[in-house]
Amino acid sequence: MPRAAVVLIAAGVAVGAPAAADRAPAALKKIAALAPADDARRAVVIGVGGEVYEPDGKGAWVHRLQSSTADPLVAAGRAGRAVIALGGGVVYRLSGNGWSAIRLVQHGKAILGTGVRSLAAVGRQLFALDQLTKGEPTRLAVAPGNIVAIGAGARAIVVATEAGLFRLEAAGAARPVAVRTPAQHLRIVSDHWAVSEHGAVDLTTAKLTGWPSGLAIGVAATAPDDALVAIGASRTGLELVTLRGGKLAREPVGVAGTAVGVVVDRASRAVIALDDGRIALRDKGGWTMTAVTDEAPAEHPGAPPATSE
């Protein structure tokens, strides 16, 4: 199966009032999600109205492309190099001149998957957005019931249906996934991980790793080595939480707010997008904060305005 970047969930968790230095910019931006990249610094920030904030290579995310979508966006990801997004049950693809809708079926609302492949579903039908057949997304399978969530790995896919969880592999029929937590209480992150209010669930072993007391988990994704990464909120602010090799690590970010996306790359760089337009970036020097911005209007050359003597 071809690989794509991690697709992220667009739900967030809010915490108490931030310190003055960490408050949101005066002109609030409504951010929906973060479309990842192999280098976290190249992740693209997506606004609720379809605004696209692209990295400028200097540590800032700038809105240049004038584009919008018919419905508010709630999630974003990558299909190969293309940025995709979901809003109002419609999957959109970003091109050089803006967003266009991807037709999956004639009728029905789509959902967008999470994990290392770009997948979508309408009803019982599962589609690969990163694998085209005659120019259209490839239909991979028909599930036993309506698909309500999708988590993809390099070799397998987990779908949540009204009847429970099922694992689909490259060869072979779908088989049930045994978990102790009711499927309706899980948020699928990949074929390996799901999260609940109480902890992280390893979908290959059904093992539950509990969250630390006082920590509410919001957005979650997978790192390139298949570790689980998530953003937790406590009374003191946001934390980057990593579950790797059965060990849970916590790292304060130094900011409070509502996270809508997180990306961690192979160099351990991390980017966290907040719903108000702030961006937290972890590089070699630790955490720094910036915010999305609009490109300044182009200057119009010409004679200066006339003045009276």
ZADREN-476732 format. One line per field, with one value per residue (C-alpha): x, y negated, z negated; residue in three letters. Coordinates in Angstrom, 1 decimal. Layout:
BEGIN
X = X:...
Y = Y:...
Z = Z:...
resn = ala:...
This chain:
BEGIN
X = 0.0:1.4:2.2:0.9:1.4:-0.5:-4.1:-5.2:-8.4:-9.8:-11.2:-9.6:-9.4:-9.6:-7.9:-8.1:-7.0:-3.5:-0.8:-0.6:2.4:0.7:-2.7:-4.2:-3.4:-5.7:-7.3:-8.5:-8.1:-10.5:-8.3:-9.7:-6.8:-3.2:-2.2:1.0:4.3:7.4:9.1:6.8:7.9:6.2:2.8:0.0:-2.5:-6.1:-8.8:-12.4:-13.5:-10.9:-8.1:-4.7:-1.7:1.5:5.0:7.2:10.5:11.2:9.1:5.8:2.6:1.1:-2.3:-1.7:-4.1:-7.6:-9.9:-12.9:-15.2:-19.0:-19.0:-16.9:-13.9:-13.4:-10.4:-7.5:-4.7:-2.6:-3.2:0.3:1.5:-2.0:-3.7:-7.3:-9.9:-13.4:-16.4:-20.1:-19.6:-17.7:-14.0:-12.0:-8.7:-6.4:-4.8:-3.0:-6.2:-8.2:-10.4:-12.4:-14.8:-13.9:-16.9:-16.9:-20.6:-23.7:-25.3:-24.2:-21.9:-18.3:-16.0:-12.2:-9.8:-6.7:-3.4:-0.6:-2.9:-5.5:-8.9:-12.5:-15.8:-19.5:-21.9:-20.4:-18.0:-14.3:-12.2:-8.4:-7.8:-4.1:-4.8:-6.7:-8.5:-9.3:-8.7:-11.0:-10.5:-10.2:-13.0:-11.1:-13.9:-17.5:-17.8:-20.4:-22.1:-21.9:-18.4:-18.1:-14.3:-11.2:-7.6:-4.9:-1.5:1.1:-0.2:-3.7:-6.8:-9.1:-12.7:-15.3:-18.8:-22.1:-21.4:-17.8:-14.2:-12.8:-9.3:-8.7:-5.3:-3.8:-4.9:-7.7:-11.2:-12.1:-11.8:-13.1:-10.9:-11.3:-11.2:-12.4:-13.6:-16.9:-16.2:-18.5:-16.2:-13.1:-11.4:-9.5:-6.0:-4.5:-4.6:-2.5:-4.0:-7.2:-7.9:-10.6:-11.4:-9.5:-6.5:-4.8:-5.8:-3.3:-5.6:-3.1:-3.2:-6.2:-4.0:-5.2:-2.6:-4.3:-3.9:-2.3:-4.8:-5.9:-4.9:-7.6:-6.5:-7.5:-6.0:-3.8:-1.7:1.1:4.8:6.9:8.0:4.3:4.4:1.2:1.4:-1.4:-2.0:-3.1:-4.6:-4.1:-4.6:-1.1:-1.5:-0.9:1.4:2.8:2.1:4.0:3.4:6.3:7.3:4.8:6.2:4.2:6.2:4.9:6.4:4.9:4.4:4.3:1.0:-2.7:-5.5:-7.3:-5.2:-6.6:-3.6:-0.2:2.6:5.9:8.6:11.6:13.9:11.6:10.4:6.8:4.2:0.9:-1.8:-4.2:-7.7:-7.1:-4.2:-1.2:1.4:3.8:7.0:9.5:12.9:16.4:16.1:12.9:9.4:8.7:5.4:4.2:0.9:-0.7:-0.8:-2.3:0.0:0.3:-1.5:0.8:2.1:0.7:3.5:2.7:2.9:2.2:-1.1:-1.3:-0.9:-2.1:0.3
Y = 0.0:-3.5:-5.6:-9.1:-11.4:-11.2:-12.4:-14.3:-14.5:-18.0:-17.8:-19.8:-20.2:-23.6:-24.6:-27.6:-31.2:-31.5:-33.7:-37.2:-36.3:-33.3:-34.8:-34.6:-37.3:-40.3:-39.3:-35.8:-33.2:-30.2:-27.2:-23.8:-21.4:-20.8:-19.0:-17.2:-16.8:-14.7:-17.8:-19.1:-22.7:-22.2:-21.3:-23.4:-25.1:-25.0:-27.5:-26.8:-28.7:-27.1:-29.5:-28.0:-29.1:-27.8:-27.9:-30.6:-28.8:-31.5:-30.1:-31.8:-30.5:-32.9:-33.1:-33.9:-31.8:-33.3:-30.2:-29.0:-26.0:-25.7:-24.3:-24.9:-22.5:-20.1:-18.0:-17.9:-15.6:-14.6:-12.3:-12.0:-15.6:-17.0:-18.6:-17.3:-18.5:-17.5:-19.8:-19.2:-15.6:-16.6:-15.8:-18.6:-18.6:-21.7:-22.7:-25.9:-27.8:-26.6:-23.8:-21.4:-18.7:-15.0:-12.9:-9.5:-8.5:-10.1:-10.5:-10.4:-12.2:-11.3:-10.9:-11.3:-8.7:-9.1:-7.3:-7.0:-6.5:-8.9:-7.1:-8.2:-6.4:-6.9:-4.5:-1.0:-1.9:-2.6:-4.6:-5.3:-9.0:-8.3:-5.6:-6.5:-4.3:-6.0:-9.3:-8.7:-7.4:-3.6:-1.7:0.7:2.5:2.7:3.0:5.1:1.9:-1.8:-3.1:-5.7:-6.0:-4.8:-4.3:-3.4:-1.9:-0.9:2.7:2.7:0.6:0.5:-0.6:-1.3:-0.4:-0.2:3.4:2.9:2.7:4.6:5.0:5.1:6.3:6.3:9.9:11.6:10.8:8.3:9.7:8.3:6.4:7.4:4.4:4.1:0.5:0.1:-1.0:-4.0:-5.3:-5.1:-7.6:-5.7:-7.1:-4.4:-0.7:-0.4:-3.1:-4.4:-6.8:-7.1:-9.3:-6.9:-6.0:-4.8:-1.4:0.7:2.2:5.1:6.3:4.6:3.2:0.0:-2.5:-5.0:-8.7:-10.5:-12.0:-15.5:-15.3:-15.6:-14.2:-16.1:-15.7:-12.6:-11.2:-8.7:-9.5:-8.0:-5.1:-4.3:-5.8:-7.5:-11.3:-13.4:-16.8:-16.8:-19.7:-20.3:-23.2:-24.4:-24.3:-21.9:-18.9:-16.8:-13.2:-10.3:-6.6:-4.6:-1.1:-0.9:-4.1:-7.3:-10.6:-14.1:-17.4:-20.8:-23.0:-26.2:-27.5:-27.1:-26.8:-24.4:-22.2:-21.2:-19.4:-17.9:-16.6:-15.0:-14.1:-11.7:-14.5:-14.8:-18.3:-18.9:-21.4:-22.1:-24.2:-26.0:-26.9:-30.7:-30.8:-30.3:-27.7:-26.0:-24.7:-22.3:-22.3:-21.8:-24.9:-23.9:-25.3:-28.6:-30.3:-32.1:-32.7:-32.5:-35.7:-37.2:-38.3:-42.0:-43.6:-44.2:-47.7:-49.6:-51.7:-55.1:-58.8:-59.8:-61.6:-65.2:-67.7:-71.3:-74.2
Z = 0.0:0.8:-2.2:-2.9:-5.8:-9.0:-8.8:-11.8:-13.8:-14.2:-17.8:-20.6:-24.3:-26.0:-29.3:-31.6:-30.8:-29.4:-30.8:-29.2:-27.0:-25.6:-24.8:-21.3:-18.8:-18.8:-15.4:-16.1:-13.4:-13.3:-12.6:-11.9:-11.4:-10.4:-7.2:-8.0:-6.2:-6.5:-7.9:-10.6:-9.8:-6.4:-7.8:-6.4:-8.7:-7.5:-8.5:-9.2:-6.1:-3.8:-4.5:-3.7:-5.8:-4.3:-5.9:-4.5:-5.5:-8.1:-10.9:-9.9:-8.4:-5.8:-4.1:-0.4:1.6:1.7:1.4:-0.5:-0.9:-0.8:-4.3:-7.4:-7.5:-10.4:-9.4:-7.1:-5.9:-2.9:0.1:1.4:1.8:2.0:-0.9:-1.5:-3.9:-5.1:-5.7:-5.6:-4.6:-1.5:-0.9:0.8:2.5:2.7:5.9:7.0:7.6:4.6:3.3:5.4:4.2:4.6:5.6:4.0:4.6:5.9:2.5:-1.1:-3.5:-3.7:-6.7:-6.6:-8.1:-10.3:-10.1:-7.5:-4.6:-3.2:-3.3:-3.3:-3.6:-2.7:-4.3:-4.1:-1.3:-1.9:0.5:0.9:1.7:2.3:4.8:8.0:10.5:13.8:12.1:9.2:5.6:5.5:3.7:1.3:-0.5:-1.6:-5.4:-7.3:-8.5:-8.0:-8.7:-11.4:-11.8:-10.0:-11.1:-8.6:-8.9:-6.3:-6.1:-7.6:-8.1:-11.1:-10.6:-13.2:-12.3:-14.1:-14.7:-16.1:-15.0:-12.0:-10.7:-6.9:-5.6:-2.2:-1.6:-3.4:-4.7:-7.4:-10.9:-14.2:-16.5:-20.2:-22.6:-26.1:-25.6:-23.7:-20.2:-20.5:-23.2:-21.1:-18.8:-16.1:-15.4:-13.2:-12.7:-15.9:-18.2:-19.6:-22.4:-24.9:-27.9:-30.1:-28.1:-25.0:-23.5:-21.6:-18.9:-18.3:-21.9:-23.5:-26.2:-27.8:-29.0:-31.4:-31.1:-34.1:-36.5:-35.7:-32.0:-29.3:-25.9:-22.7:-19.3:-18.6:-15.8:-15.2:-14.9:-12.0:-14.3:-15.1:-18.5:-19.7:-20.2:-21.7:-23.2:-26.8:-28.7:-32.4:-34.8:-33.9:-30.1:-27.2:-27.1:-24.3:-25.4:-23.8:-24.2:-22.9:-23.8:-26.6:-28.3:-28.6:-28.4:-29.1:-27.9:-28.8:-25.8:-27.8:-26.4:-27.1:-24.6:-22.3:-20.0:-16.7:-15.2:-16.0:-13.8:-14.9:-12.4:-12.3:-13.6:-16.7:-15.5:-16.5:-15.4:-17.3:-15.8:-18.1:-17.1:-17.5:-15.0:-17.4:-16.4:-18.9:-17.3:-18.9:-17.4:-18.8:-20.9:-22.6:-22.2:-20.4:-19.6:-16.4:-14.8:-11.4:-9.4:-6.3:-3.5:-3.3:-0.3:2.7:3.1:6.1:7.7:9.0:8.2:4.6:3.9:4.8:2.0:1.8:1.1
resn = met:pro:arg:ala:ala:val:val:leu:ile:ala:ala:gly:val:ala:val:gly:ala:pro:ala:ala:ala:asp:arg:ala:pro:ala:ala:leu:lys:lys:ile:ala:ala:leu:ala:pro:ala:asp:asp:ala:arg:arg:ala:val:val:ile:gly:val:gly:gly:glu:val:tyr:glu:pro:asp:gly:lys:gly:ala:trp:val:his:arg:leu:gln:ser:ser:thr:ala:asp:pro:leu:val:ala:ala:gly:arg:ala:gly:arg:ala:val:ile:ala:leu:gly:gly:gly:val:val:tyr:arg:leu:ser:gly:asn:gly:trp:ser:ala:ile:arg:leu:val:gln:his:gly:lys:ala:ile:leu:gly:thr:gly:val:arg:ser:leu:ala:ala:val:gly:arg:gln:leu:phe:ala:leu:asp:gln:leu:thr:lys:gly:glu:pro:thr:arg:leu:ala:val:ala:pro:gly:asn:ile:val:ala:ile:gly:ala:gly:ala:arg:ala:ile:val:val:ala:thr:glu:ala:gly:leu:phe:arg:leu:glu:ala:ala:gly:ala:ala:arg:pro:val:ala:val:arg:thr:pro:ala:gln:his:leu:arg:ile:val:ser:asp:his:trp:ala:val:ser:glu:his:gly:ala:val:asp:leu:thr:thr:ala:lys:leu:thr:gly:trp:pro:ser:gly:leu:ala:ile:gly:val:ala:ala:thr:ala:pro:asp:asp:ala:leu:val:ala:ile:gly:ala:ser:arg:thr:gly:leu:glu:leu:val:thr:leu:arg:gly:gly:lys:leu:ala:arg:glu:pro:val:gly:val:ala:gly:thr:ala:val:gly:val:val:val:asp:arg:ala:ser:arg:ala:val:ile:ala:leu:asp:asp:gly:arg:ile:ala:leu:arg:asp:lys:gly:gly:trp:thr:met:thr:ala:val:thr:asp:glu:ala:pro:ala:glu:his:pro:gly:ala:pro:pro:ala:thr:ser:glu
